[in-house]
Amino acid sequence: MFCPKFVDHVVLRIADVGRTERFYNALLGEPKERIPGSVLYAVGDTLLFFTLSEKSEPEQFEKEDIGLNHLAFGVRTLEELREIGAQLNAAGIAHSGIGMCRYENVEFIWLDDPDGIRVEFYRRPEGSGASA
């Protein structure tokens, strides 16, 4: 059986492109592309598209509903995670601070984006492979 080797892209609906771009610029740097109603970031080989919701009054994201619970970006070391915490602090973005995953003995930081989408920075040491 053939299995995909990577996630090509993820599309997330948002309420305000400018607000989302300002937030994700602080996390991911400058976007790869901007087009009206959309902004695109590259994270490794994966593309993240943030596109305007077509609803006139989009609802706030609820991570416990069916569908996406959170989006996790990987880092390899505790030092990288500390750097992200400092970067978030410098940008004035509220976050959890470094915590421990309840499923694995691994550190992470979580925060919510302007639309309420949960975002994590999760430490996965080199060579540990994919896990649940």
C-alpha positions in Angstrom: 0.0 0.0 0.0 1.3 3.5 -0.9 1.2 6.1 1.8 1.8 9.8 1.4 5.2 11.1 2.7 4.2 14.6 3.7 1.3 17.0 4.2 1.3 19.3 1.1 -1.0 22.0 2.4 -3.6 23.0 4.9 -6.4 25.6 4.3 -7.8 27.5 7.3 -10.8 29.9 7.0 -10.4 33.2 8.8 -12.4 36.4 9.6 -9.7 39.0 8.8 -6.7 38.6 6.6 -4.7 41.6 8.0 -5.2 40.5 11.6 -4.2 36.9 10.8 -1.2 38.0 8.8 0.1 40.2 11.6 -0.3 37.4 14.1 1.3 34.7 11.9 4.2 37.0 10.8 5.2 37.0 14.5 5.2 33.2 14.5 6.4 32.2 11.0 8.0 35.3 9.5 6.9 36.9 6.2 4.3 35.1 4.1 5.3 33.3 0.9 2.5 35.0 -1.0 -0.4 37.4 -0.6 -3.4 37.5 -2.8 -6.7 39.3 -2.1 -8.6 37.5 0.6 -5.7 35.1 1.3 -2.2 34.8 2.7 0.1 31.8 2.3 3.0 30.6 4.5 5.5 27.9 4.0 6.5 25.7 7.0 9.1 23.3 5.7 7.5 21.6 2.7 4.0 22.3 4.0 2.0 25.2 2.8 -0.5 27.0 5.1 -3.3 28.9 3.3 -5.4 31.4 5.4 -8.4 32.4 3.4 -11.4 34.6 4.2 -14.5 32.9 5.3 -17.4 33.4 2.9 -19.8 33.7 5.8 -21.0 37.3 6.5 -20.6 36.6 10.3 -18.2 33.8 10.8 -18.4 32.0 14.2 -15.5 31.8 16.6 -13.4 28.6 16.1 -14.2 25.9 18.7 -11.4 23.3 19.1 -13.7 20.7 20.7 -16.1 20.6 17.8 -15.7 17.9 15.1 -12.8 18.8 12.9 -9.5 20.4 13.6 -8.5 20.5 17.2 -5.2 22.3 16.8 -2.3 23.0 14.5 1.2 22.0 15.8 4.5 23.2 14.5 7.5 21.1 15.3 10.8 22.1 16.9 13.8 19.8 17.7 15.2 21.2 20.9 14.2 22.8 24.2 16.4 25.8 23.3 14.3 26.3 20.1 11.2 26.2 22.2 12.6 28.7 24.6 13.4 31.0 21.6 9.8 30.7 20.4 8.6 31.7 23.9 10.9 34.7 23.8 9.7 35.6 20.3 6.0 35.4 21.4 6.8 37.5 24.5 8.5 40.2 22.3 5.5 40.3 20.0 3.1 40.6 23.0 1.3 37.3 22.1 -0.2 35.5 25.1 0.8 31.9 25.4 0.9 29.0 27.9 4.7 29.0 28.5 6.5 25.7 28.3 4.5 22.8 29.5 4.7 19.0 29.3 2.5 16.9 27.0 0.2 14.6 29.0 0.6 11.8 26.4 4.4 12.0 26.1 7.3 13.4 28.1 7.7 16.2 25.6 7.6 20.0 26.0 5.3 22.3 24.1 3.9 25.9 24.1 0.3 26.6 23.0 -1.6 29.7 22.1 -4.7 30.7 20.3 -4.7 32.8 17.0 -7.0 35.8 16.5 -9.8 33.4 15.3 -9.4 31.2 18.3 -7.6 28.4 16.4 -5.3 26.6 18.8 -1.6 26.6 17.7 1.2 24.6 19.3 4.9 24.5 19.1 5.8 20.9 19.9 9.3 19.5 20.6 10.0 16.4 18.7 13.6 15.4 19.0 15.5 14.3 15.9 15.0 10.6 15.1 12.0 10.2 17.3 9.7 9.7 14.3 6.0 10.3 14.1 3.9 9.5 17.1 0.3 9.9 18.2 
